[in-house]
Structures are given as C-alpha cells and as structure tokens.
Amino acid sequence: MAKKGYVVKQPAKVKAAKAKAKAKAKARRYRPGERAIREIRLMQRTIKPAIPNAPFYRVIRELANERVSMMAGEFNYRWQSTALQALKEATEAFLVHLLEDSNLCAIHANRVTIMIKDMRLARRIRGHWGGLG
C-alpha cells in the first residue's frame, strides 16, 4: 500500500503513448469535390434566404429613386416592408430558376461548371421572363 503523498512514476513508454494521444489528431483528408458536395447539400437544407435583406432593400430603393429622379426630379418613394419582401422572394425565385436551367445546359454540354453561355441559352430557351409568369 502506497503512503500518502507518494508519487508513482510511470514508465517512459506510457508517457509517450499518452503524449501521442493528446497530440492534435491529423486533419481528415477529403476527396476532391467531397467538401463542395457537403456544402451544397447543407445550403439546400437551409431555409434562410440567399440574399441578405439590408443590401437588397438598399439596391431596390436606390434603383427606384434613380428612375423617378430621371423623370420627375428629386422624389423618394416610401416602401412597405411586405412589398420589399415580395420583390426579394420573386428575385430569388427567378435566380434559382435561371441557375437550375443553366446547370441543365452545362450538363448537356458535358460540363460541370456553369458558364455565361449557359445562362444566355437558358434565358433564350425560356423567354424574357425565364419561364416565370
């Protein structure tokens, strides 16, 4: 039986094994594209909007005021929050639809990456409104 306050030393092999276990684990190596697919799936599961509210609302107000000032001089529109939300929803729906069609065009061309020509082709096939409305 050990006395109180008596320290038992461990063998060097045990110390080395514990130190090795405490050492930072080696970072996992992902295959090419694995992280991208994980990120895509995470984004598809989220329900938050893709475009932040404040910058989008600022652009809408700026464009509207710019149009009005060209025609009628200095004038600022006032916006209802529901109107801005509706514009944002419609914009996101249009962009998602366009990107889906562009992706199909890229896949048809045996590519993975969407290019400008895919977007132009998708808009040309779908028409001016992109198949919406």
C-alpha positions as CSV (number, residue, x, y, z in Angstrom):
1,M,0.0,0.0,0.0
2,A,1.4,3.4,-1.0
3,K,1.9,6.1,1.5
4,K,0.1,9.4,1.3
5,G,1.8,11.9,-0.8
6,Y,3.9,9.3,-2.5
7,V,4.1,9.8,-6.3
8,V,4.3,6.8,-8.6
9,K,6.3,7.4,-11.7
10,Q,5.1,5.9,-15.0
11,P,7.3,4.2,-17.4
12,A,8.6,6.3,-20.4
13,K,6.5,4.2,-22.9
14,V,3.3,5.0,-21.1
15,K,4.2,8.7,-21.0
16,A,5.0,8.7,-24.7
17,A,1.7,7.0,-25.6
18,K,-0.3,9.5,-23.6
19,A,1.5,12.4,-25.2
20,K,0.9,11.0,-28.6
21,A,-2.9,10.5,-27.8
22,K,-3.1,14.1,-26.6
23,A,-1.3,15.4,-29.7
24,K,-3.6,17.0,-32.2
25,A,-5.2,14.4,-34.4
26,K,-4.2,14.5,-38.1
27,A,-6.7,16.5,-40.2
28,R,-9.0,14.4,-42.2
29,R,-8.2,14.4,-45.9
30,Y,-11.3,14.7,-48.1
31,R,-11.5,13.5,-51.7
32,P,-11.8,16.1,-54.4
33,G,-15.3,17.6,-54.6
34,E,-16.4,15.9,-51.3
35,R,-16.4,19.2,-49.4
36,A,-18.2,21.0,-52.2
37,I,-21.0,18.4,-52.3
38,R,-21.3,18.6,-48.5
39,E,-21.6,22.4,-48.7
40,I,-24.2,22.2,-51.5
41,R,-26.3,19.8,-49.5
42,L,-26.1,22.0,-46.4
43,M,-27.2,25.0,-48.4
44,Q,-30.1,23.1,-49.9
45,R,-31.3,22.1,-46.4
46,T,-31.2,25.6,-45.1
47,I,-34.3,27.7,-45.4
48,K,-32.7,31.1,-44.9
49,P,-32.7,33.5,-47.9
50,A,-29.7,33.5,-50.2
51,I,-29.6,37.3,-50.5
52,P,-29.2,39.4,-47.3
53,N,-32.1,41.8,-46.6
54,A,-30.4,45.1,-46.0
55,P,-28.2,45.3,-49.1
56,F,-31.1,44.1,-51.3
57,Y,-33.5,46.6,-49.9
58,R,-30.9,49.3,-50.4
59,V,-30.4,48.4,-54.0
60,I,-34.2,48.4,-54.7
61,R,-34.7,51.8,-53.1
62,E,-31.7,53.2,-55.0
63,L,-32.9,51.9,-58.4
64,A,-36.4,53.2,-57.8
65,N,-35.2,56.7,-56.7
66,E,-32.8,56.8,-59.7
67,R,-35.7,56.0,-62.1
68,V,-38.0,58.6,-60.6
69,S,-35.4,61.3,-60.4
70,M,-34.8,60.9,-64.2
71,M,-38.4,61.5,-64.9
72,A,-39.8,63.8,-62.2
73,G,-36.8,65.3,-60.4
74,E,-36.0,64.7,-56.7
75,F,-38.5,62.4,-55.1
76,N,-38.2,59.4,-52.7
77,Y,-40.6,56.5,-52.7
78,R,-41.7,55.0,-49.5
79,W,-41.8,51.2,-49.4
80,Q,-44.0,48.8,-47.4
81,S,-41.9,46.0,-45.9
82,T,-44.2,43.4,-47.5
83,A,-43.6,44.9,-50.9
84,L,-39.8,44.7,-50.4
85,Q,-40.2,41.1,-49.2
86,A,-42.3,40.2,-52.2
87,L,-39.7,41.7,-54.6
88,K,-37.0,39.7,-52.8
89,E,-38.9,36.4,-53.0
90,A,-39.6,37.0,-56.7
91,T,-35.9,37.8,-57.4
92,E,-34.6,34.8,-55.6
93,A,-37.2,32.5,-57.3
94,F,-36.1,33.9,-60.7
95,L,-32.4,33.5,-60.0
96,V,-32.8,29.9,-58.6
97,H,-34.8,29.0,-61.7
98,L,-32.2,30.6,-64.0
99,L,-29.4,28.7,-62.3
100,E,-31.2,25.4,-62.4
101,D,-31.8,25.8,-66.2
102,S,-28.2,27.0,-66.7
103,N,-27.0,23.9,-64.8
104,L,-29.0,21.7,-67.2
105,C,-27.4,23.4,-70.2
106,A,-24.0,22.9,-68.7
107,I,-24.7,19.2,-68.1
108,H,-26.0,18.8,-71.6
109,A,-22.6,20.2,-72.8
110,N,-20.8,17.6,-70.7
111,R,-19.6,20.2,-68.3
112,V,-19.9,20.7,-64.6
113,T,-19.2,24.4,-64.4
114,I,-21.9,26.9,-65.4
115,M,-20.7,29.5,-67.9
116,I,-22.2,32.7,-69.2
117,K,-23.2,31.0,-72.4
118,D,-25.3,28.5,-70.4
119,M,-27.2,31.4,-68.8
120,R,-27.7,33.1,-72.1
121,L,-29.0,29.8,-73.6
122,A,-31.3,29.2,-70.7
123,R,-32.8,32.7,-71.0
124,R,-33.2,32.3,-74.7
125,I,-35.0,29.0,-74.4
126,R,-37.2,30.1,-71.5
127,G,-38.0,33.5,-73.0
128,H,-37.9,37.0,-71.5
129,W,-39.3,36.1,-68.1
130,G,-37.4,32.9,-67.7
131,G,-40.5,30.7,-67.7
132,L,-42.0,32.6,-64.7
133,G,-45.3,34.3,-65.2
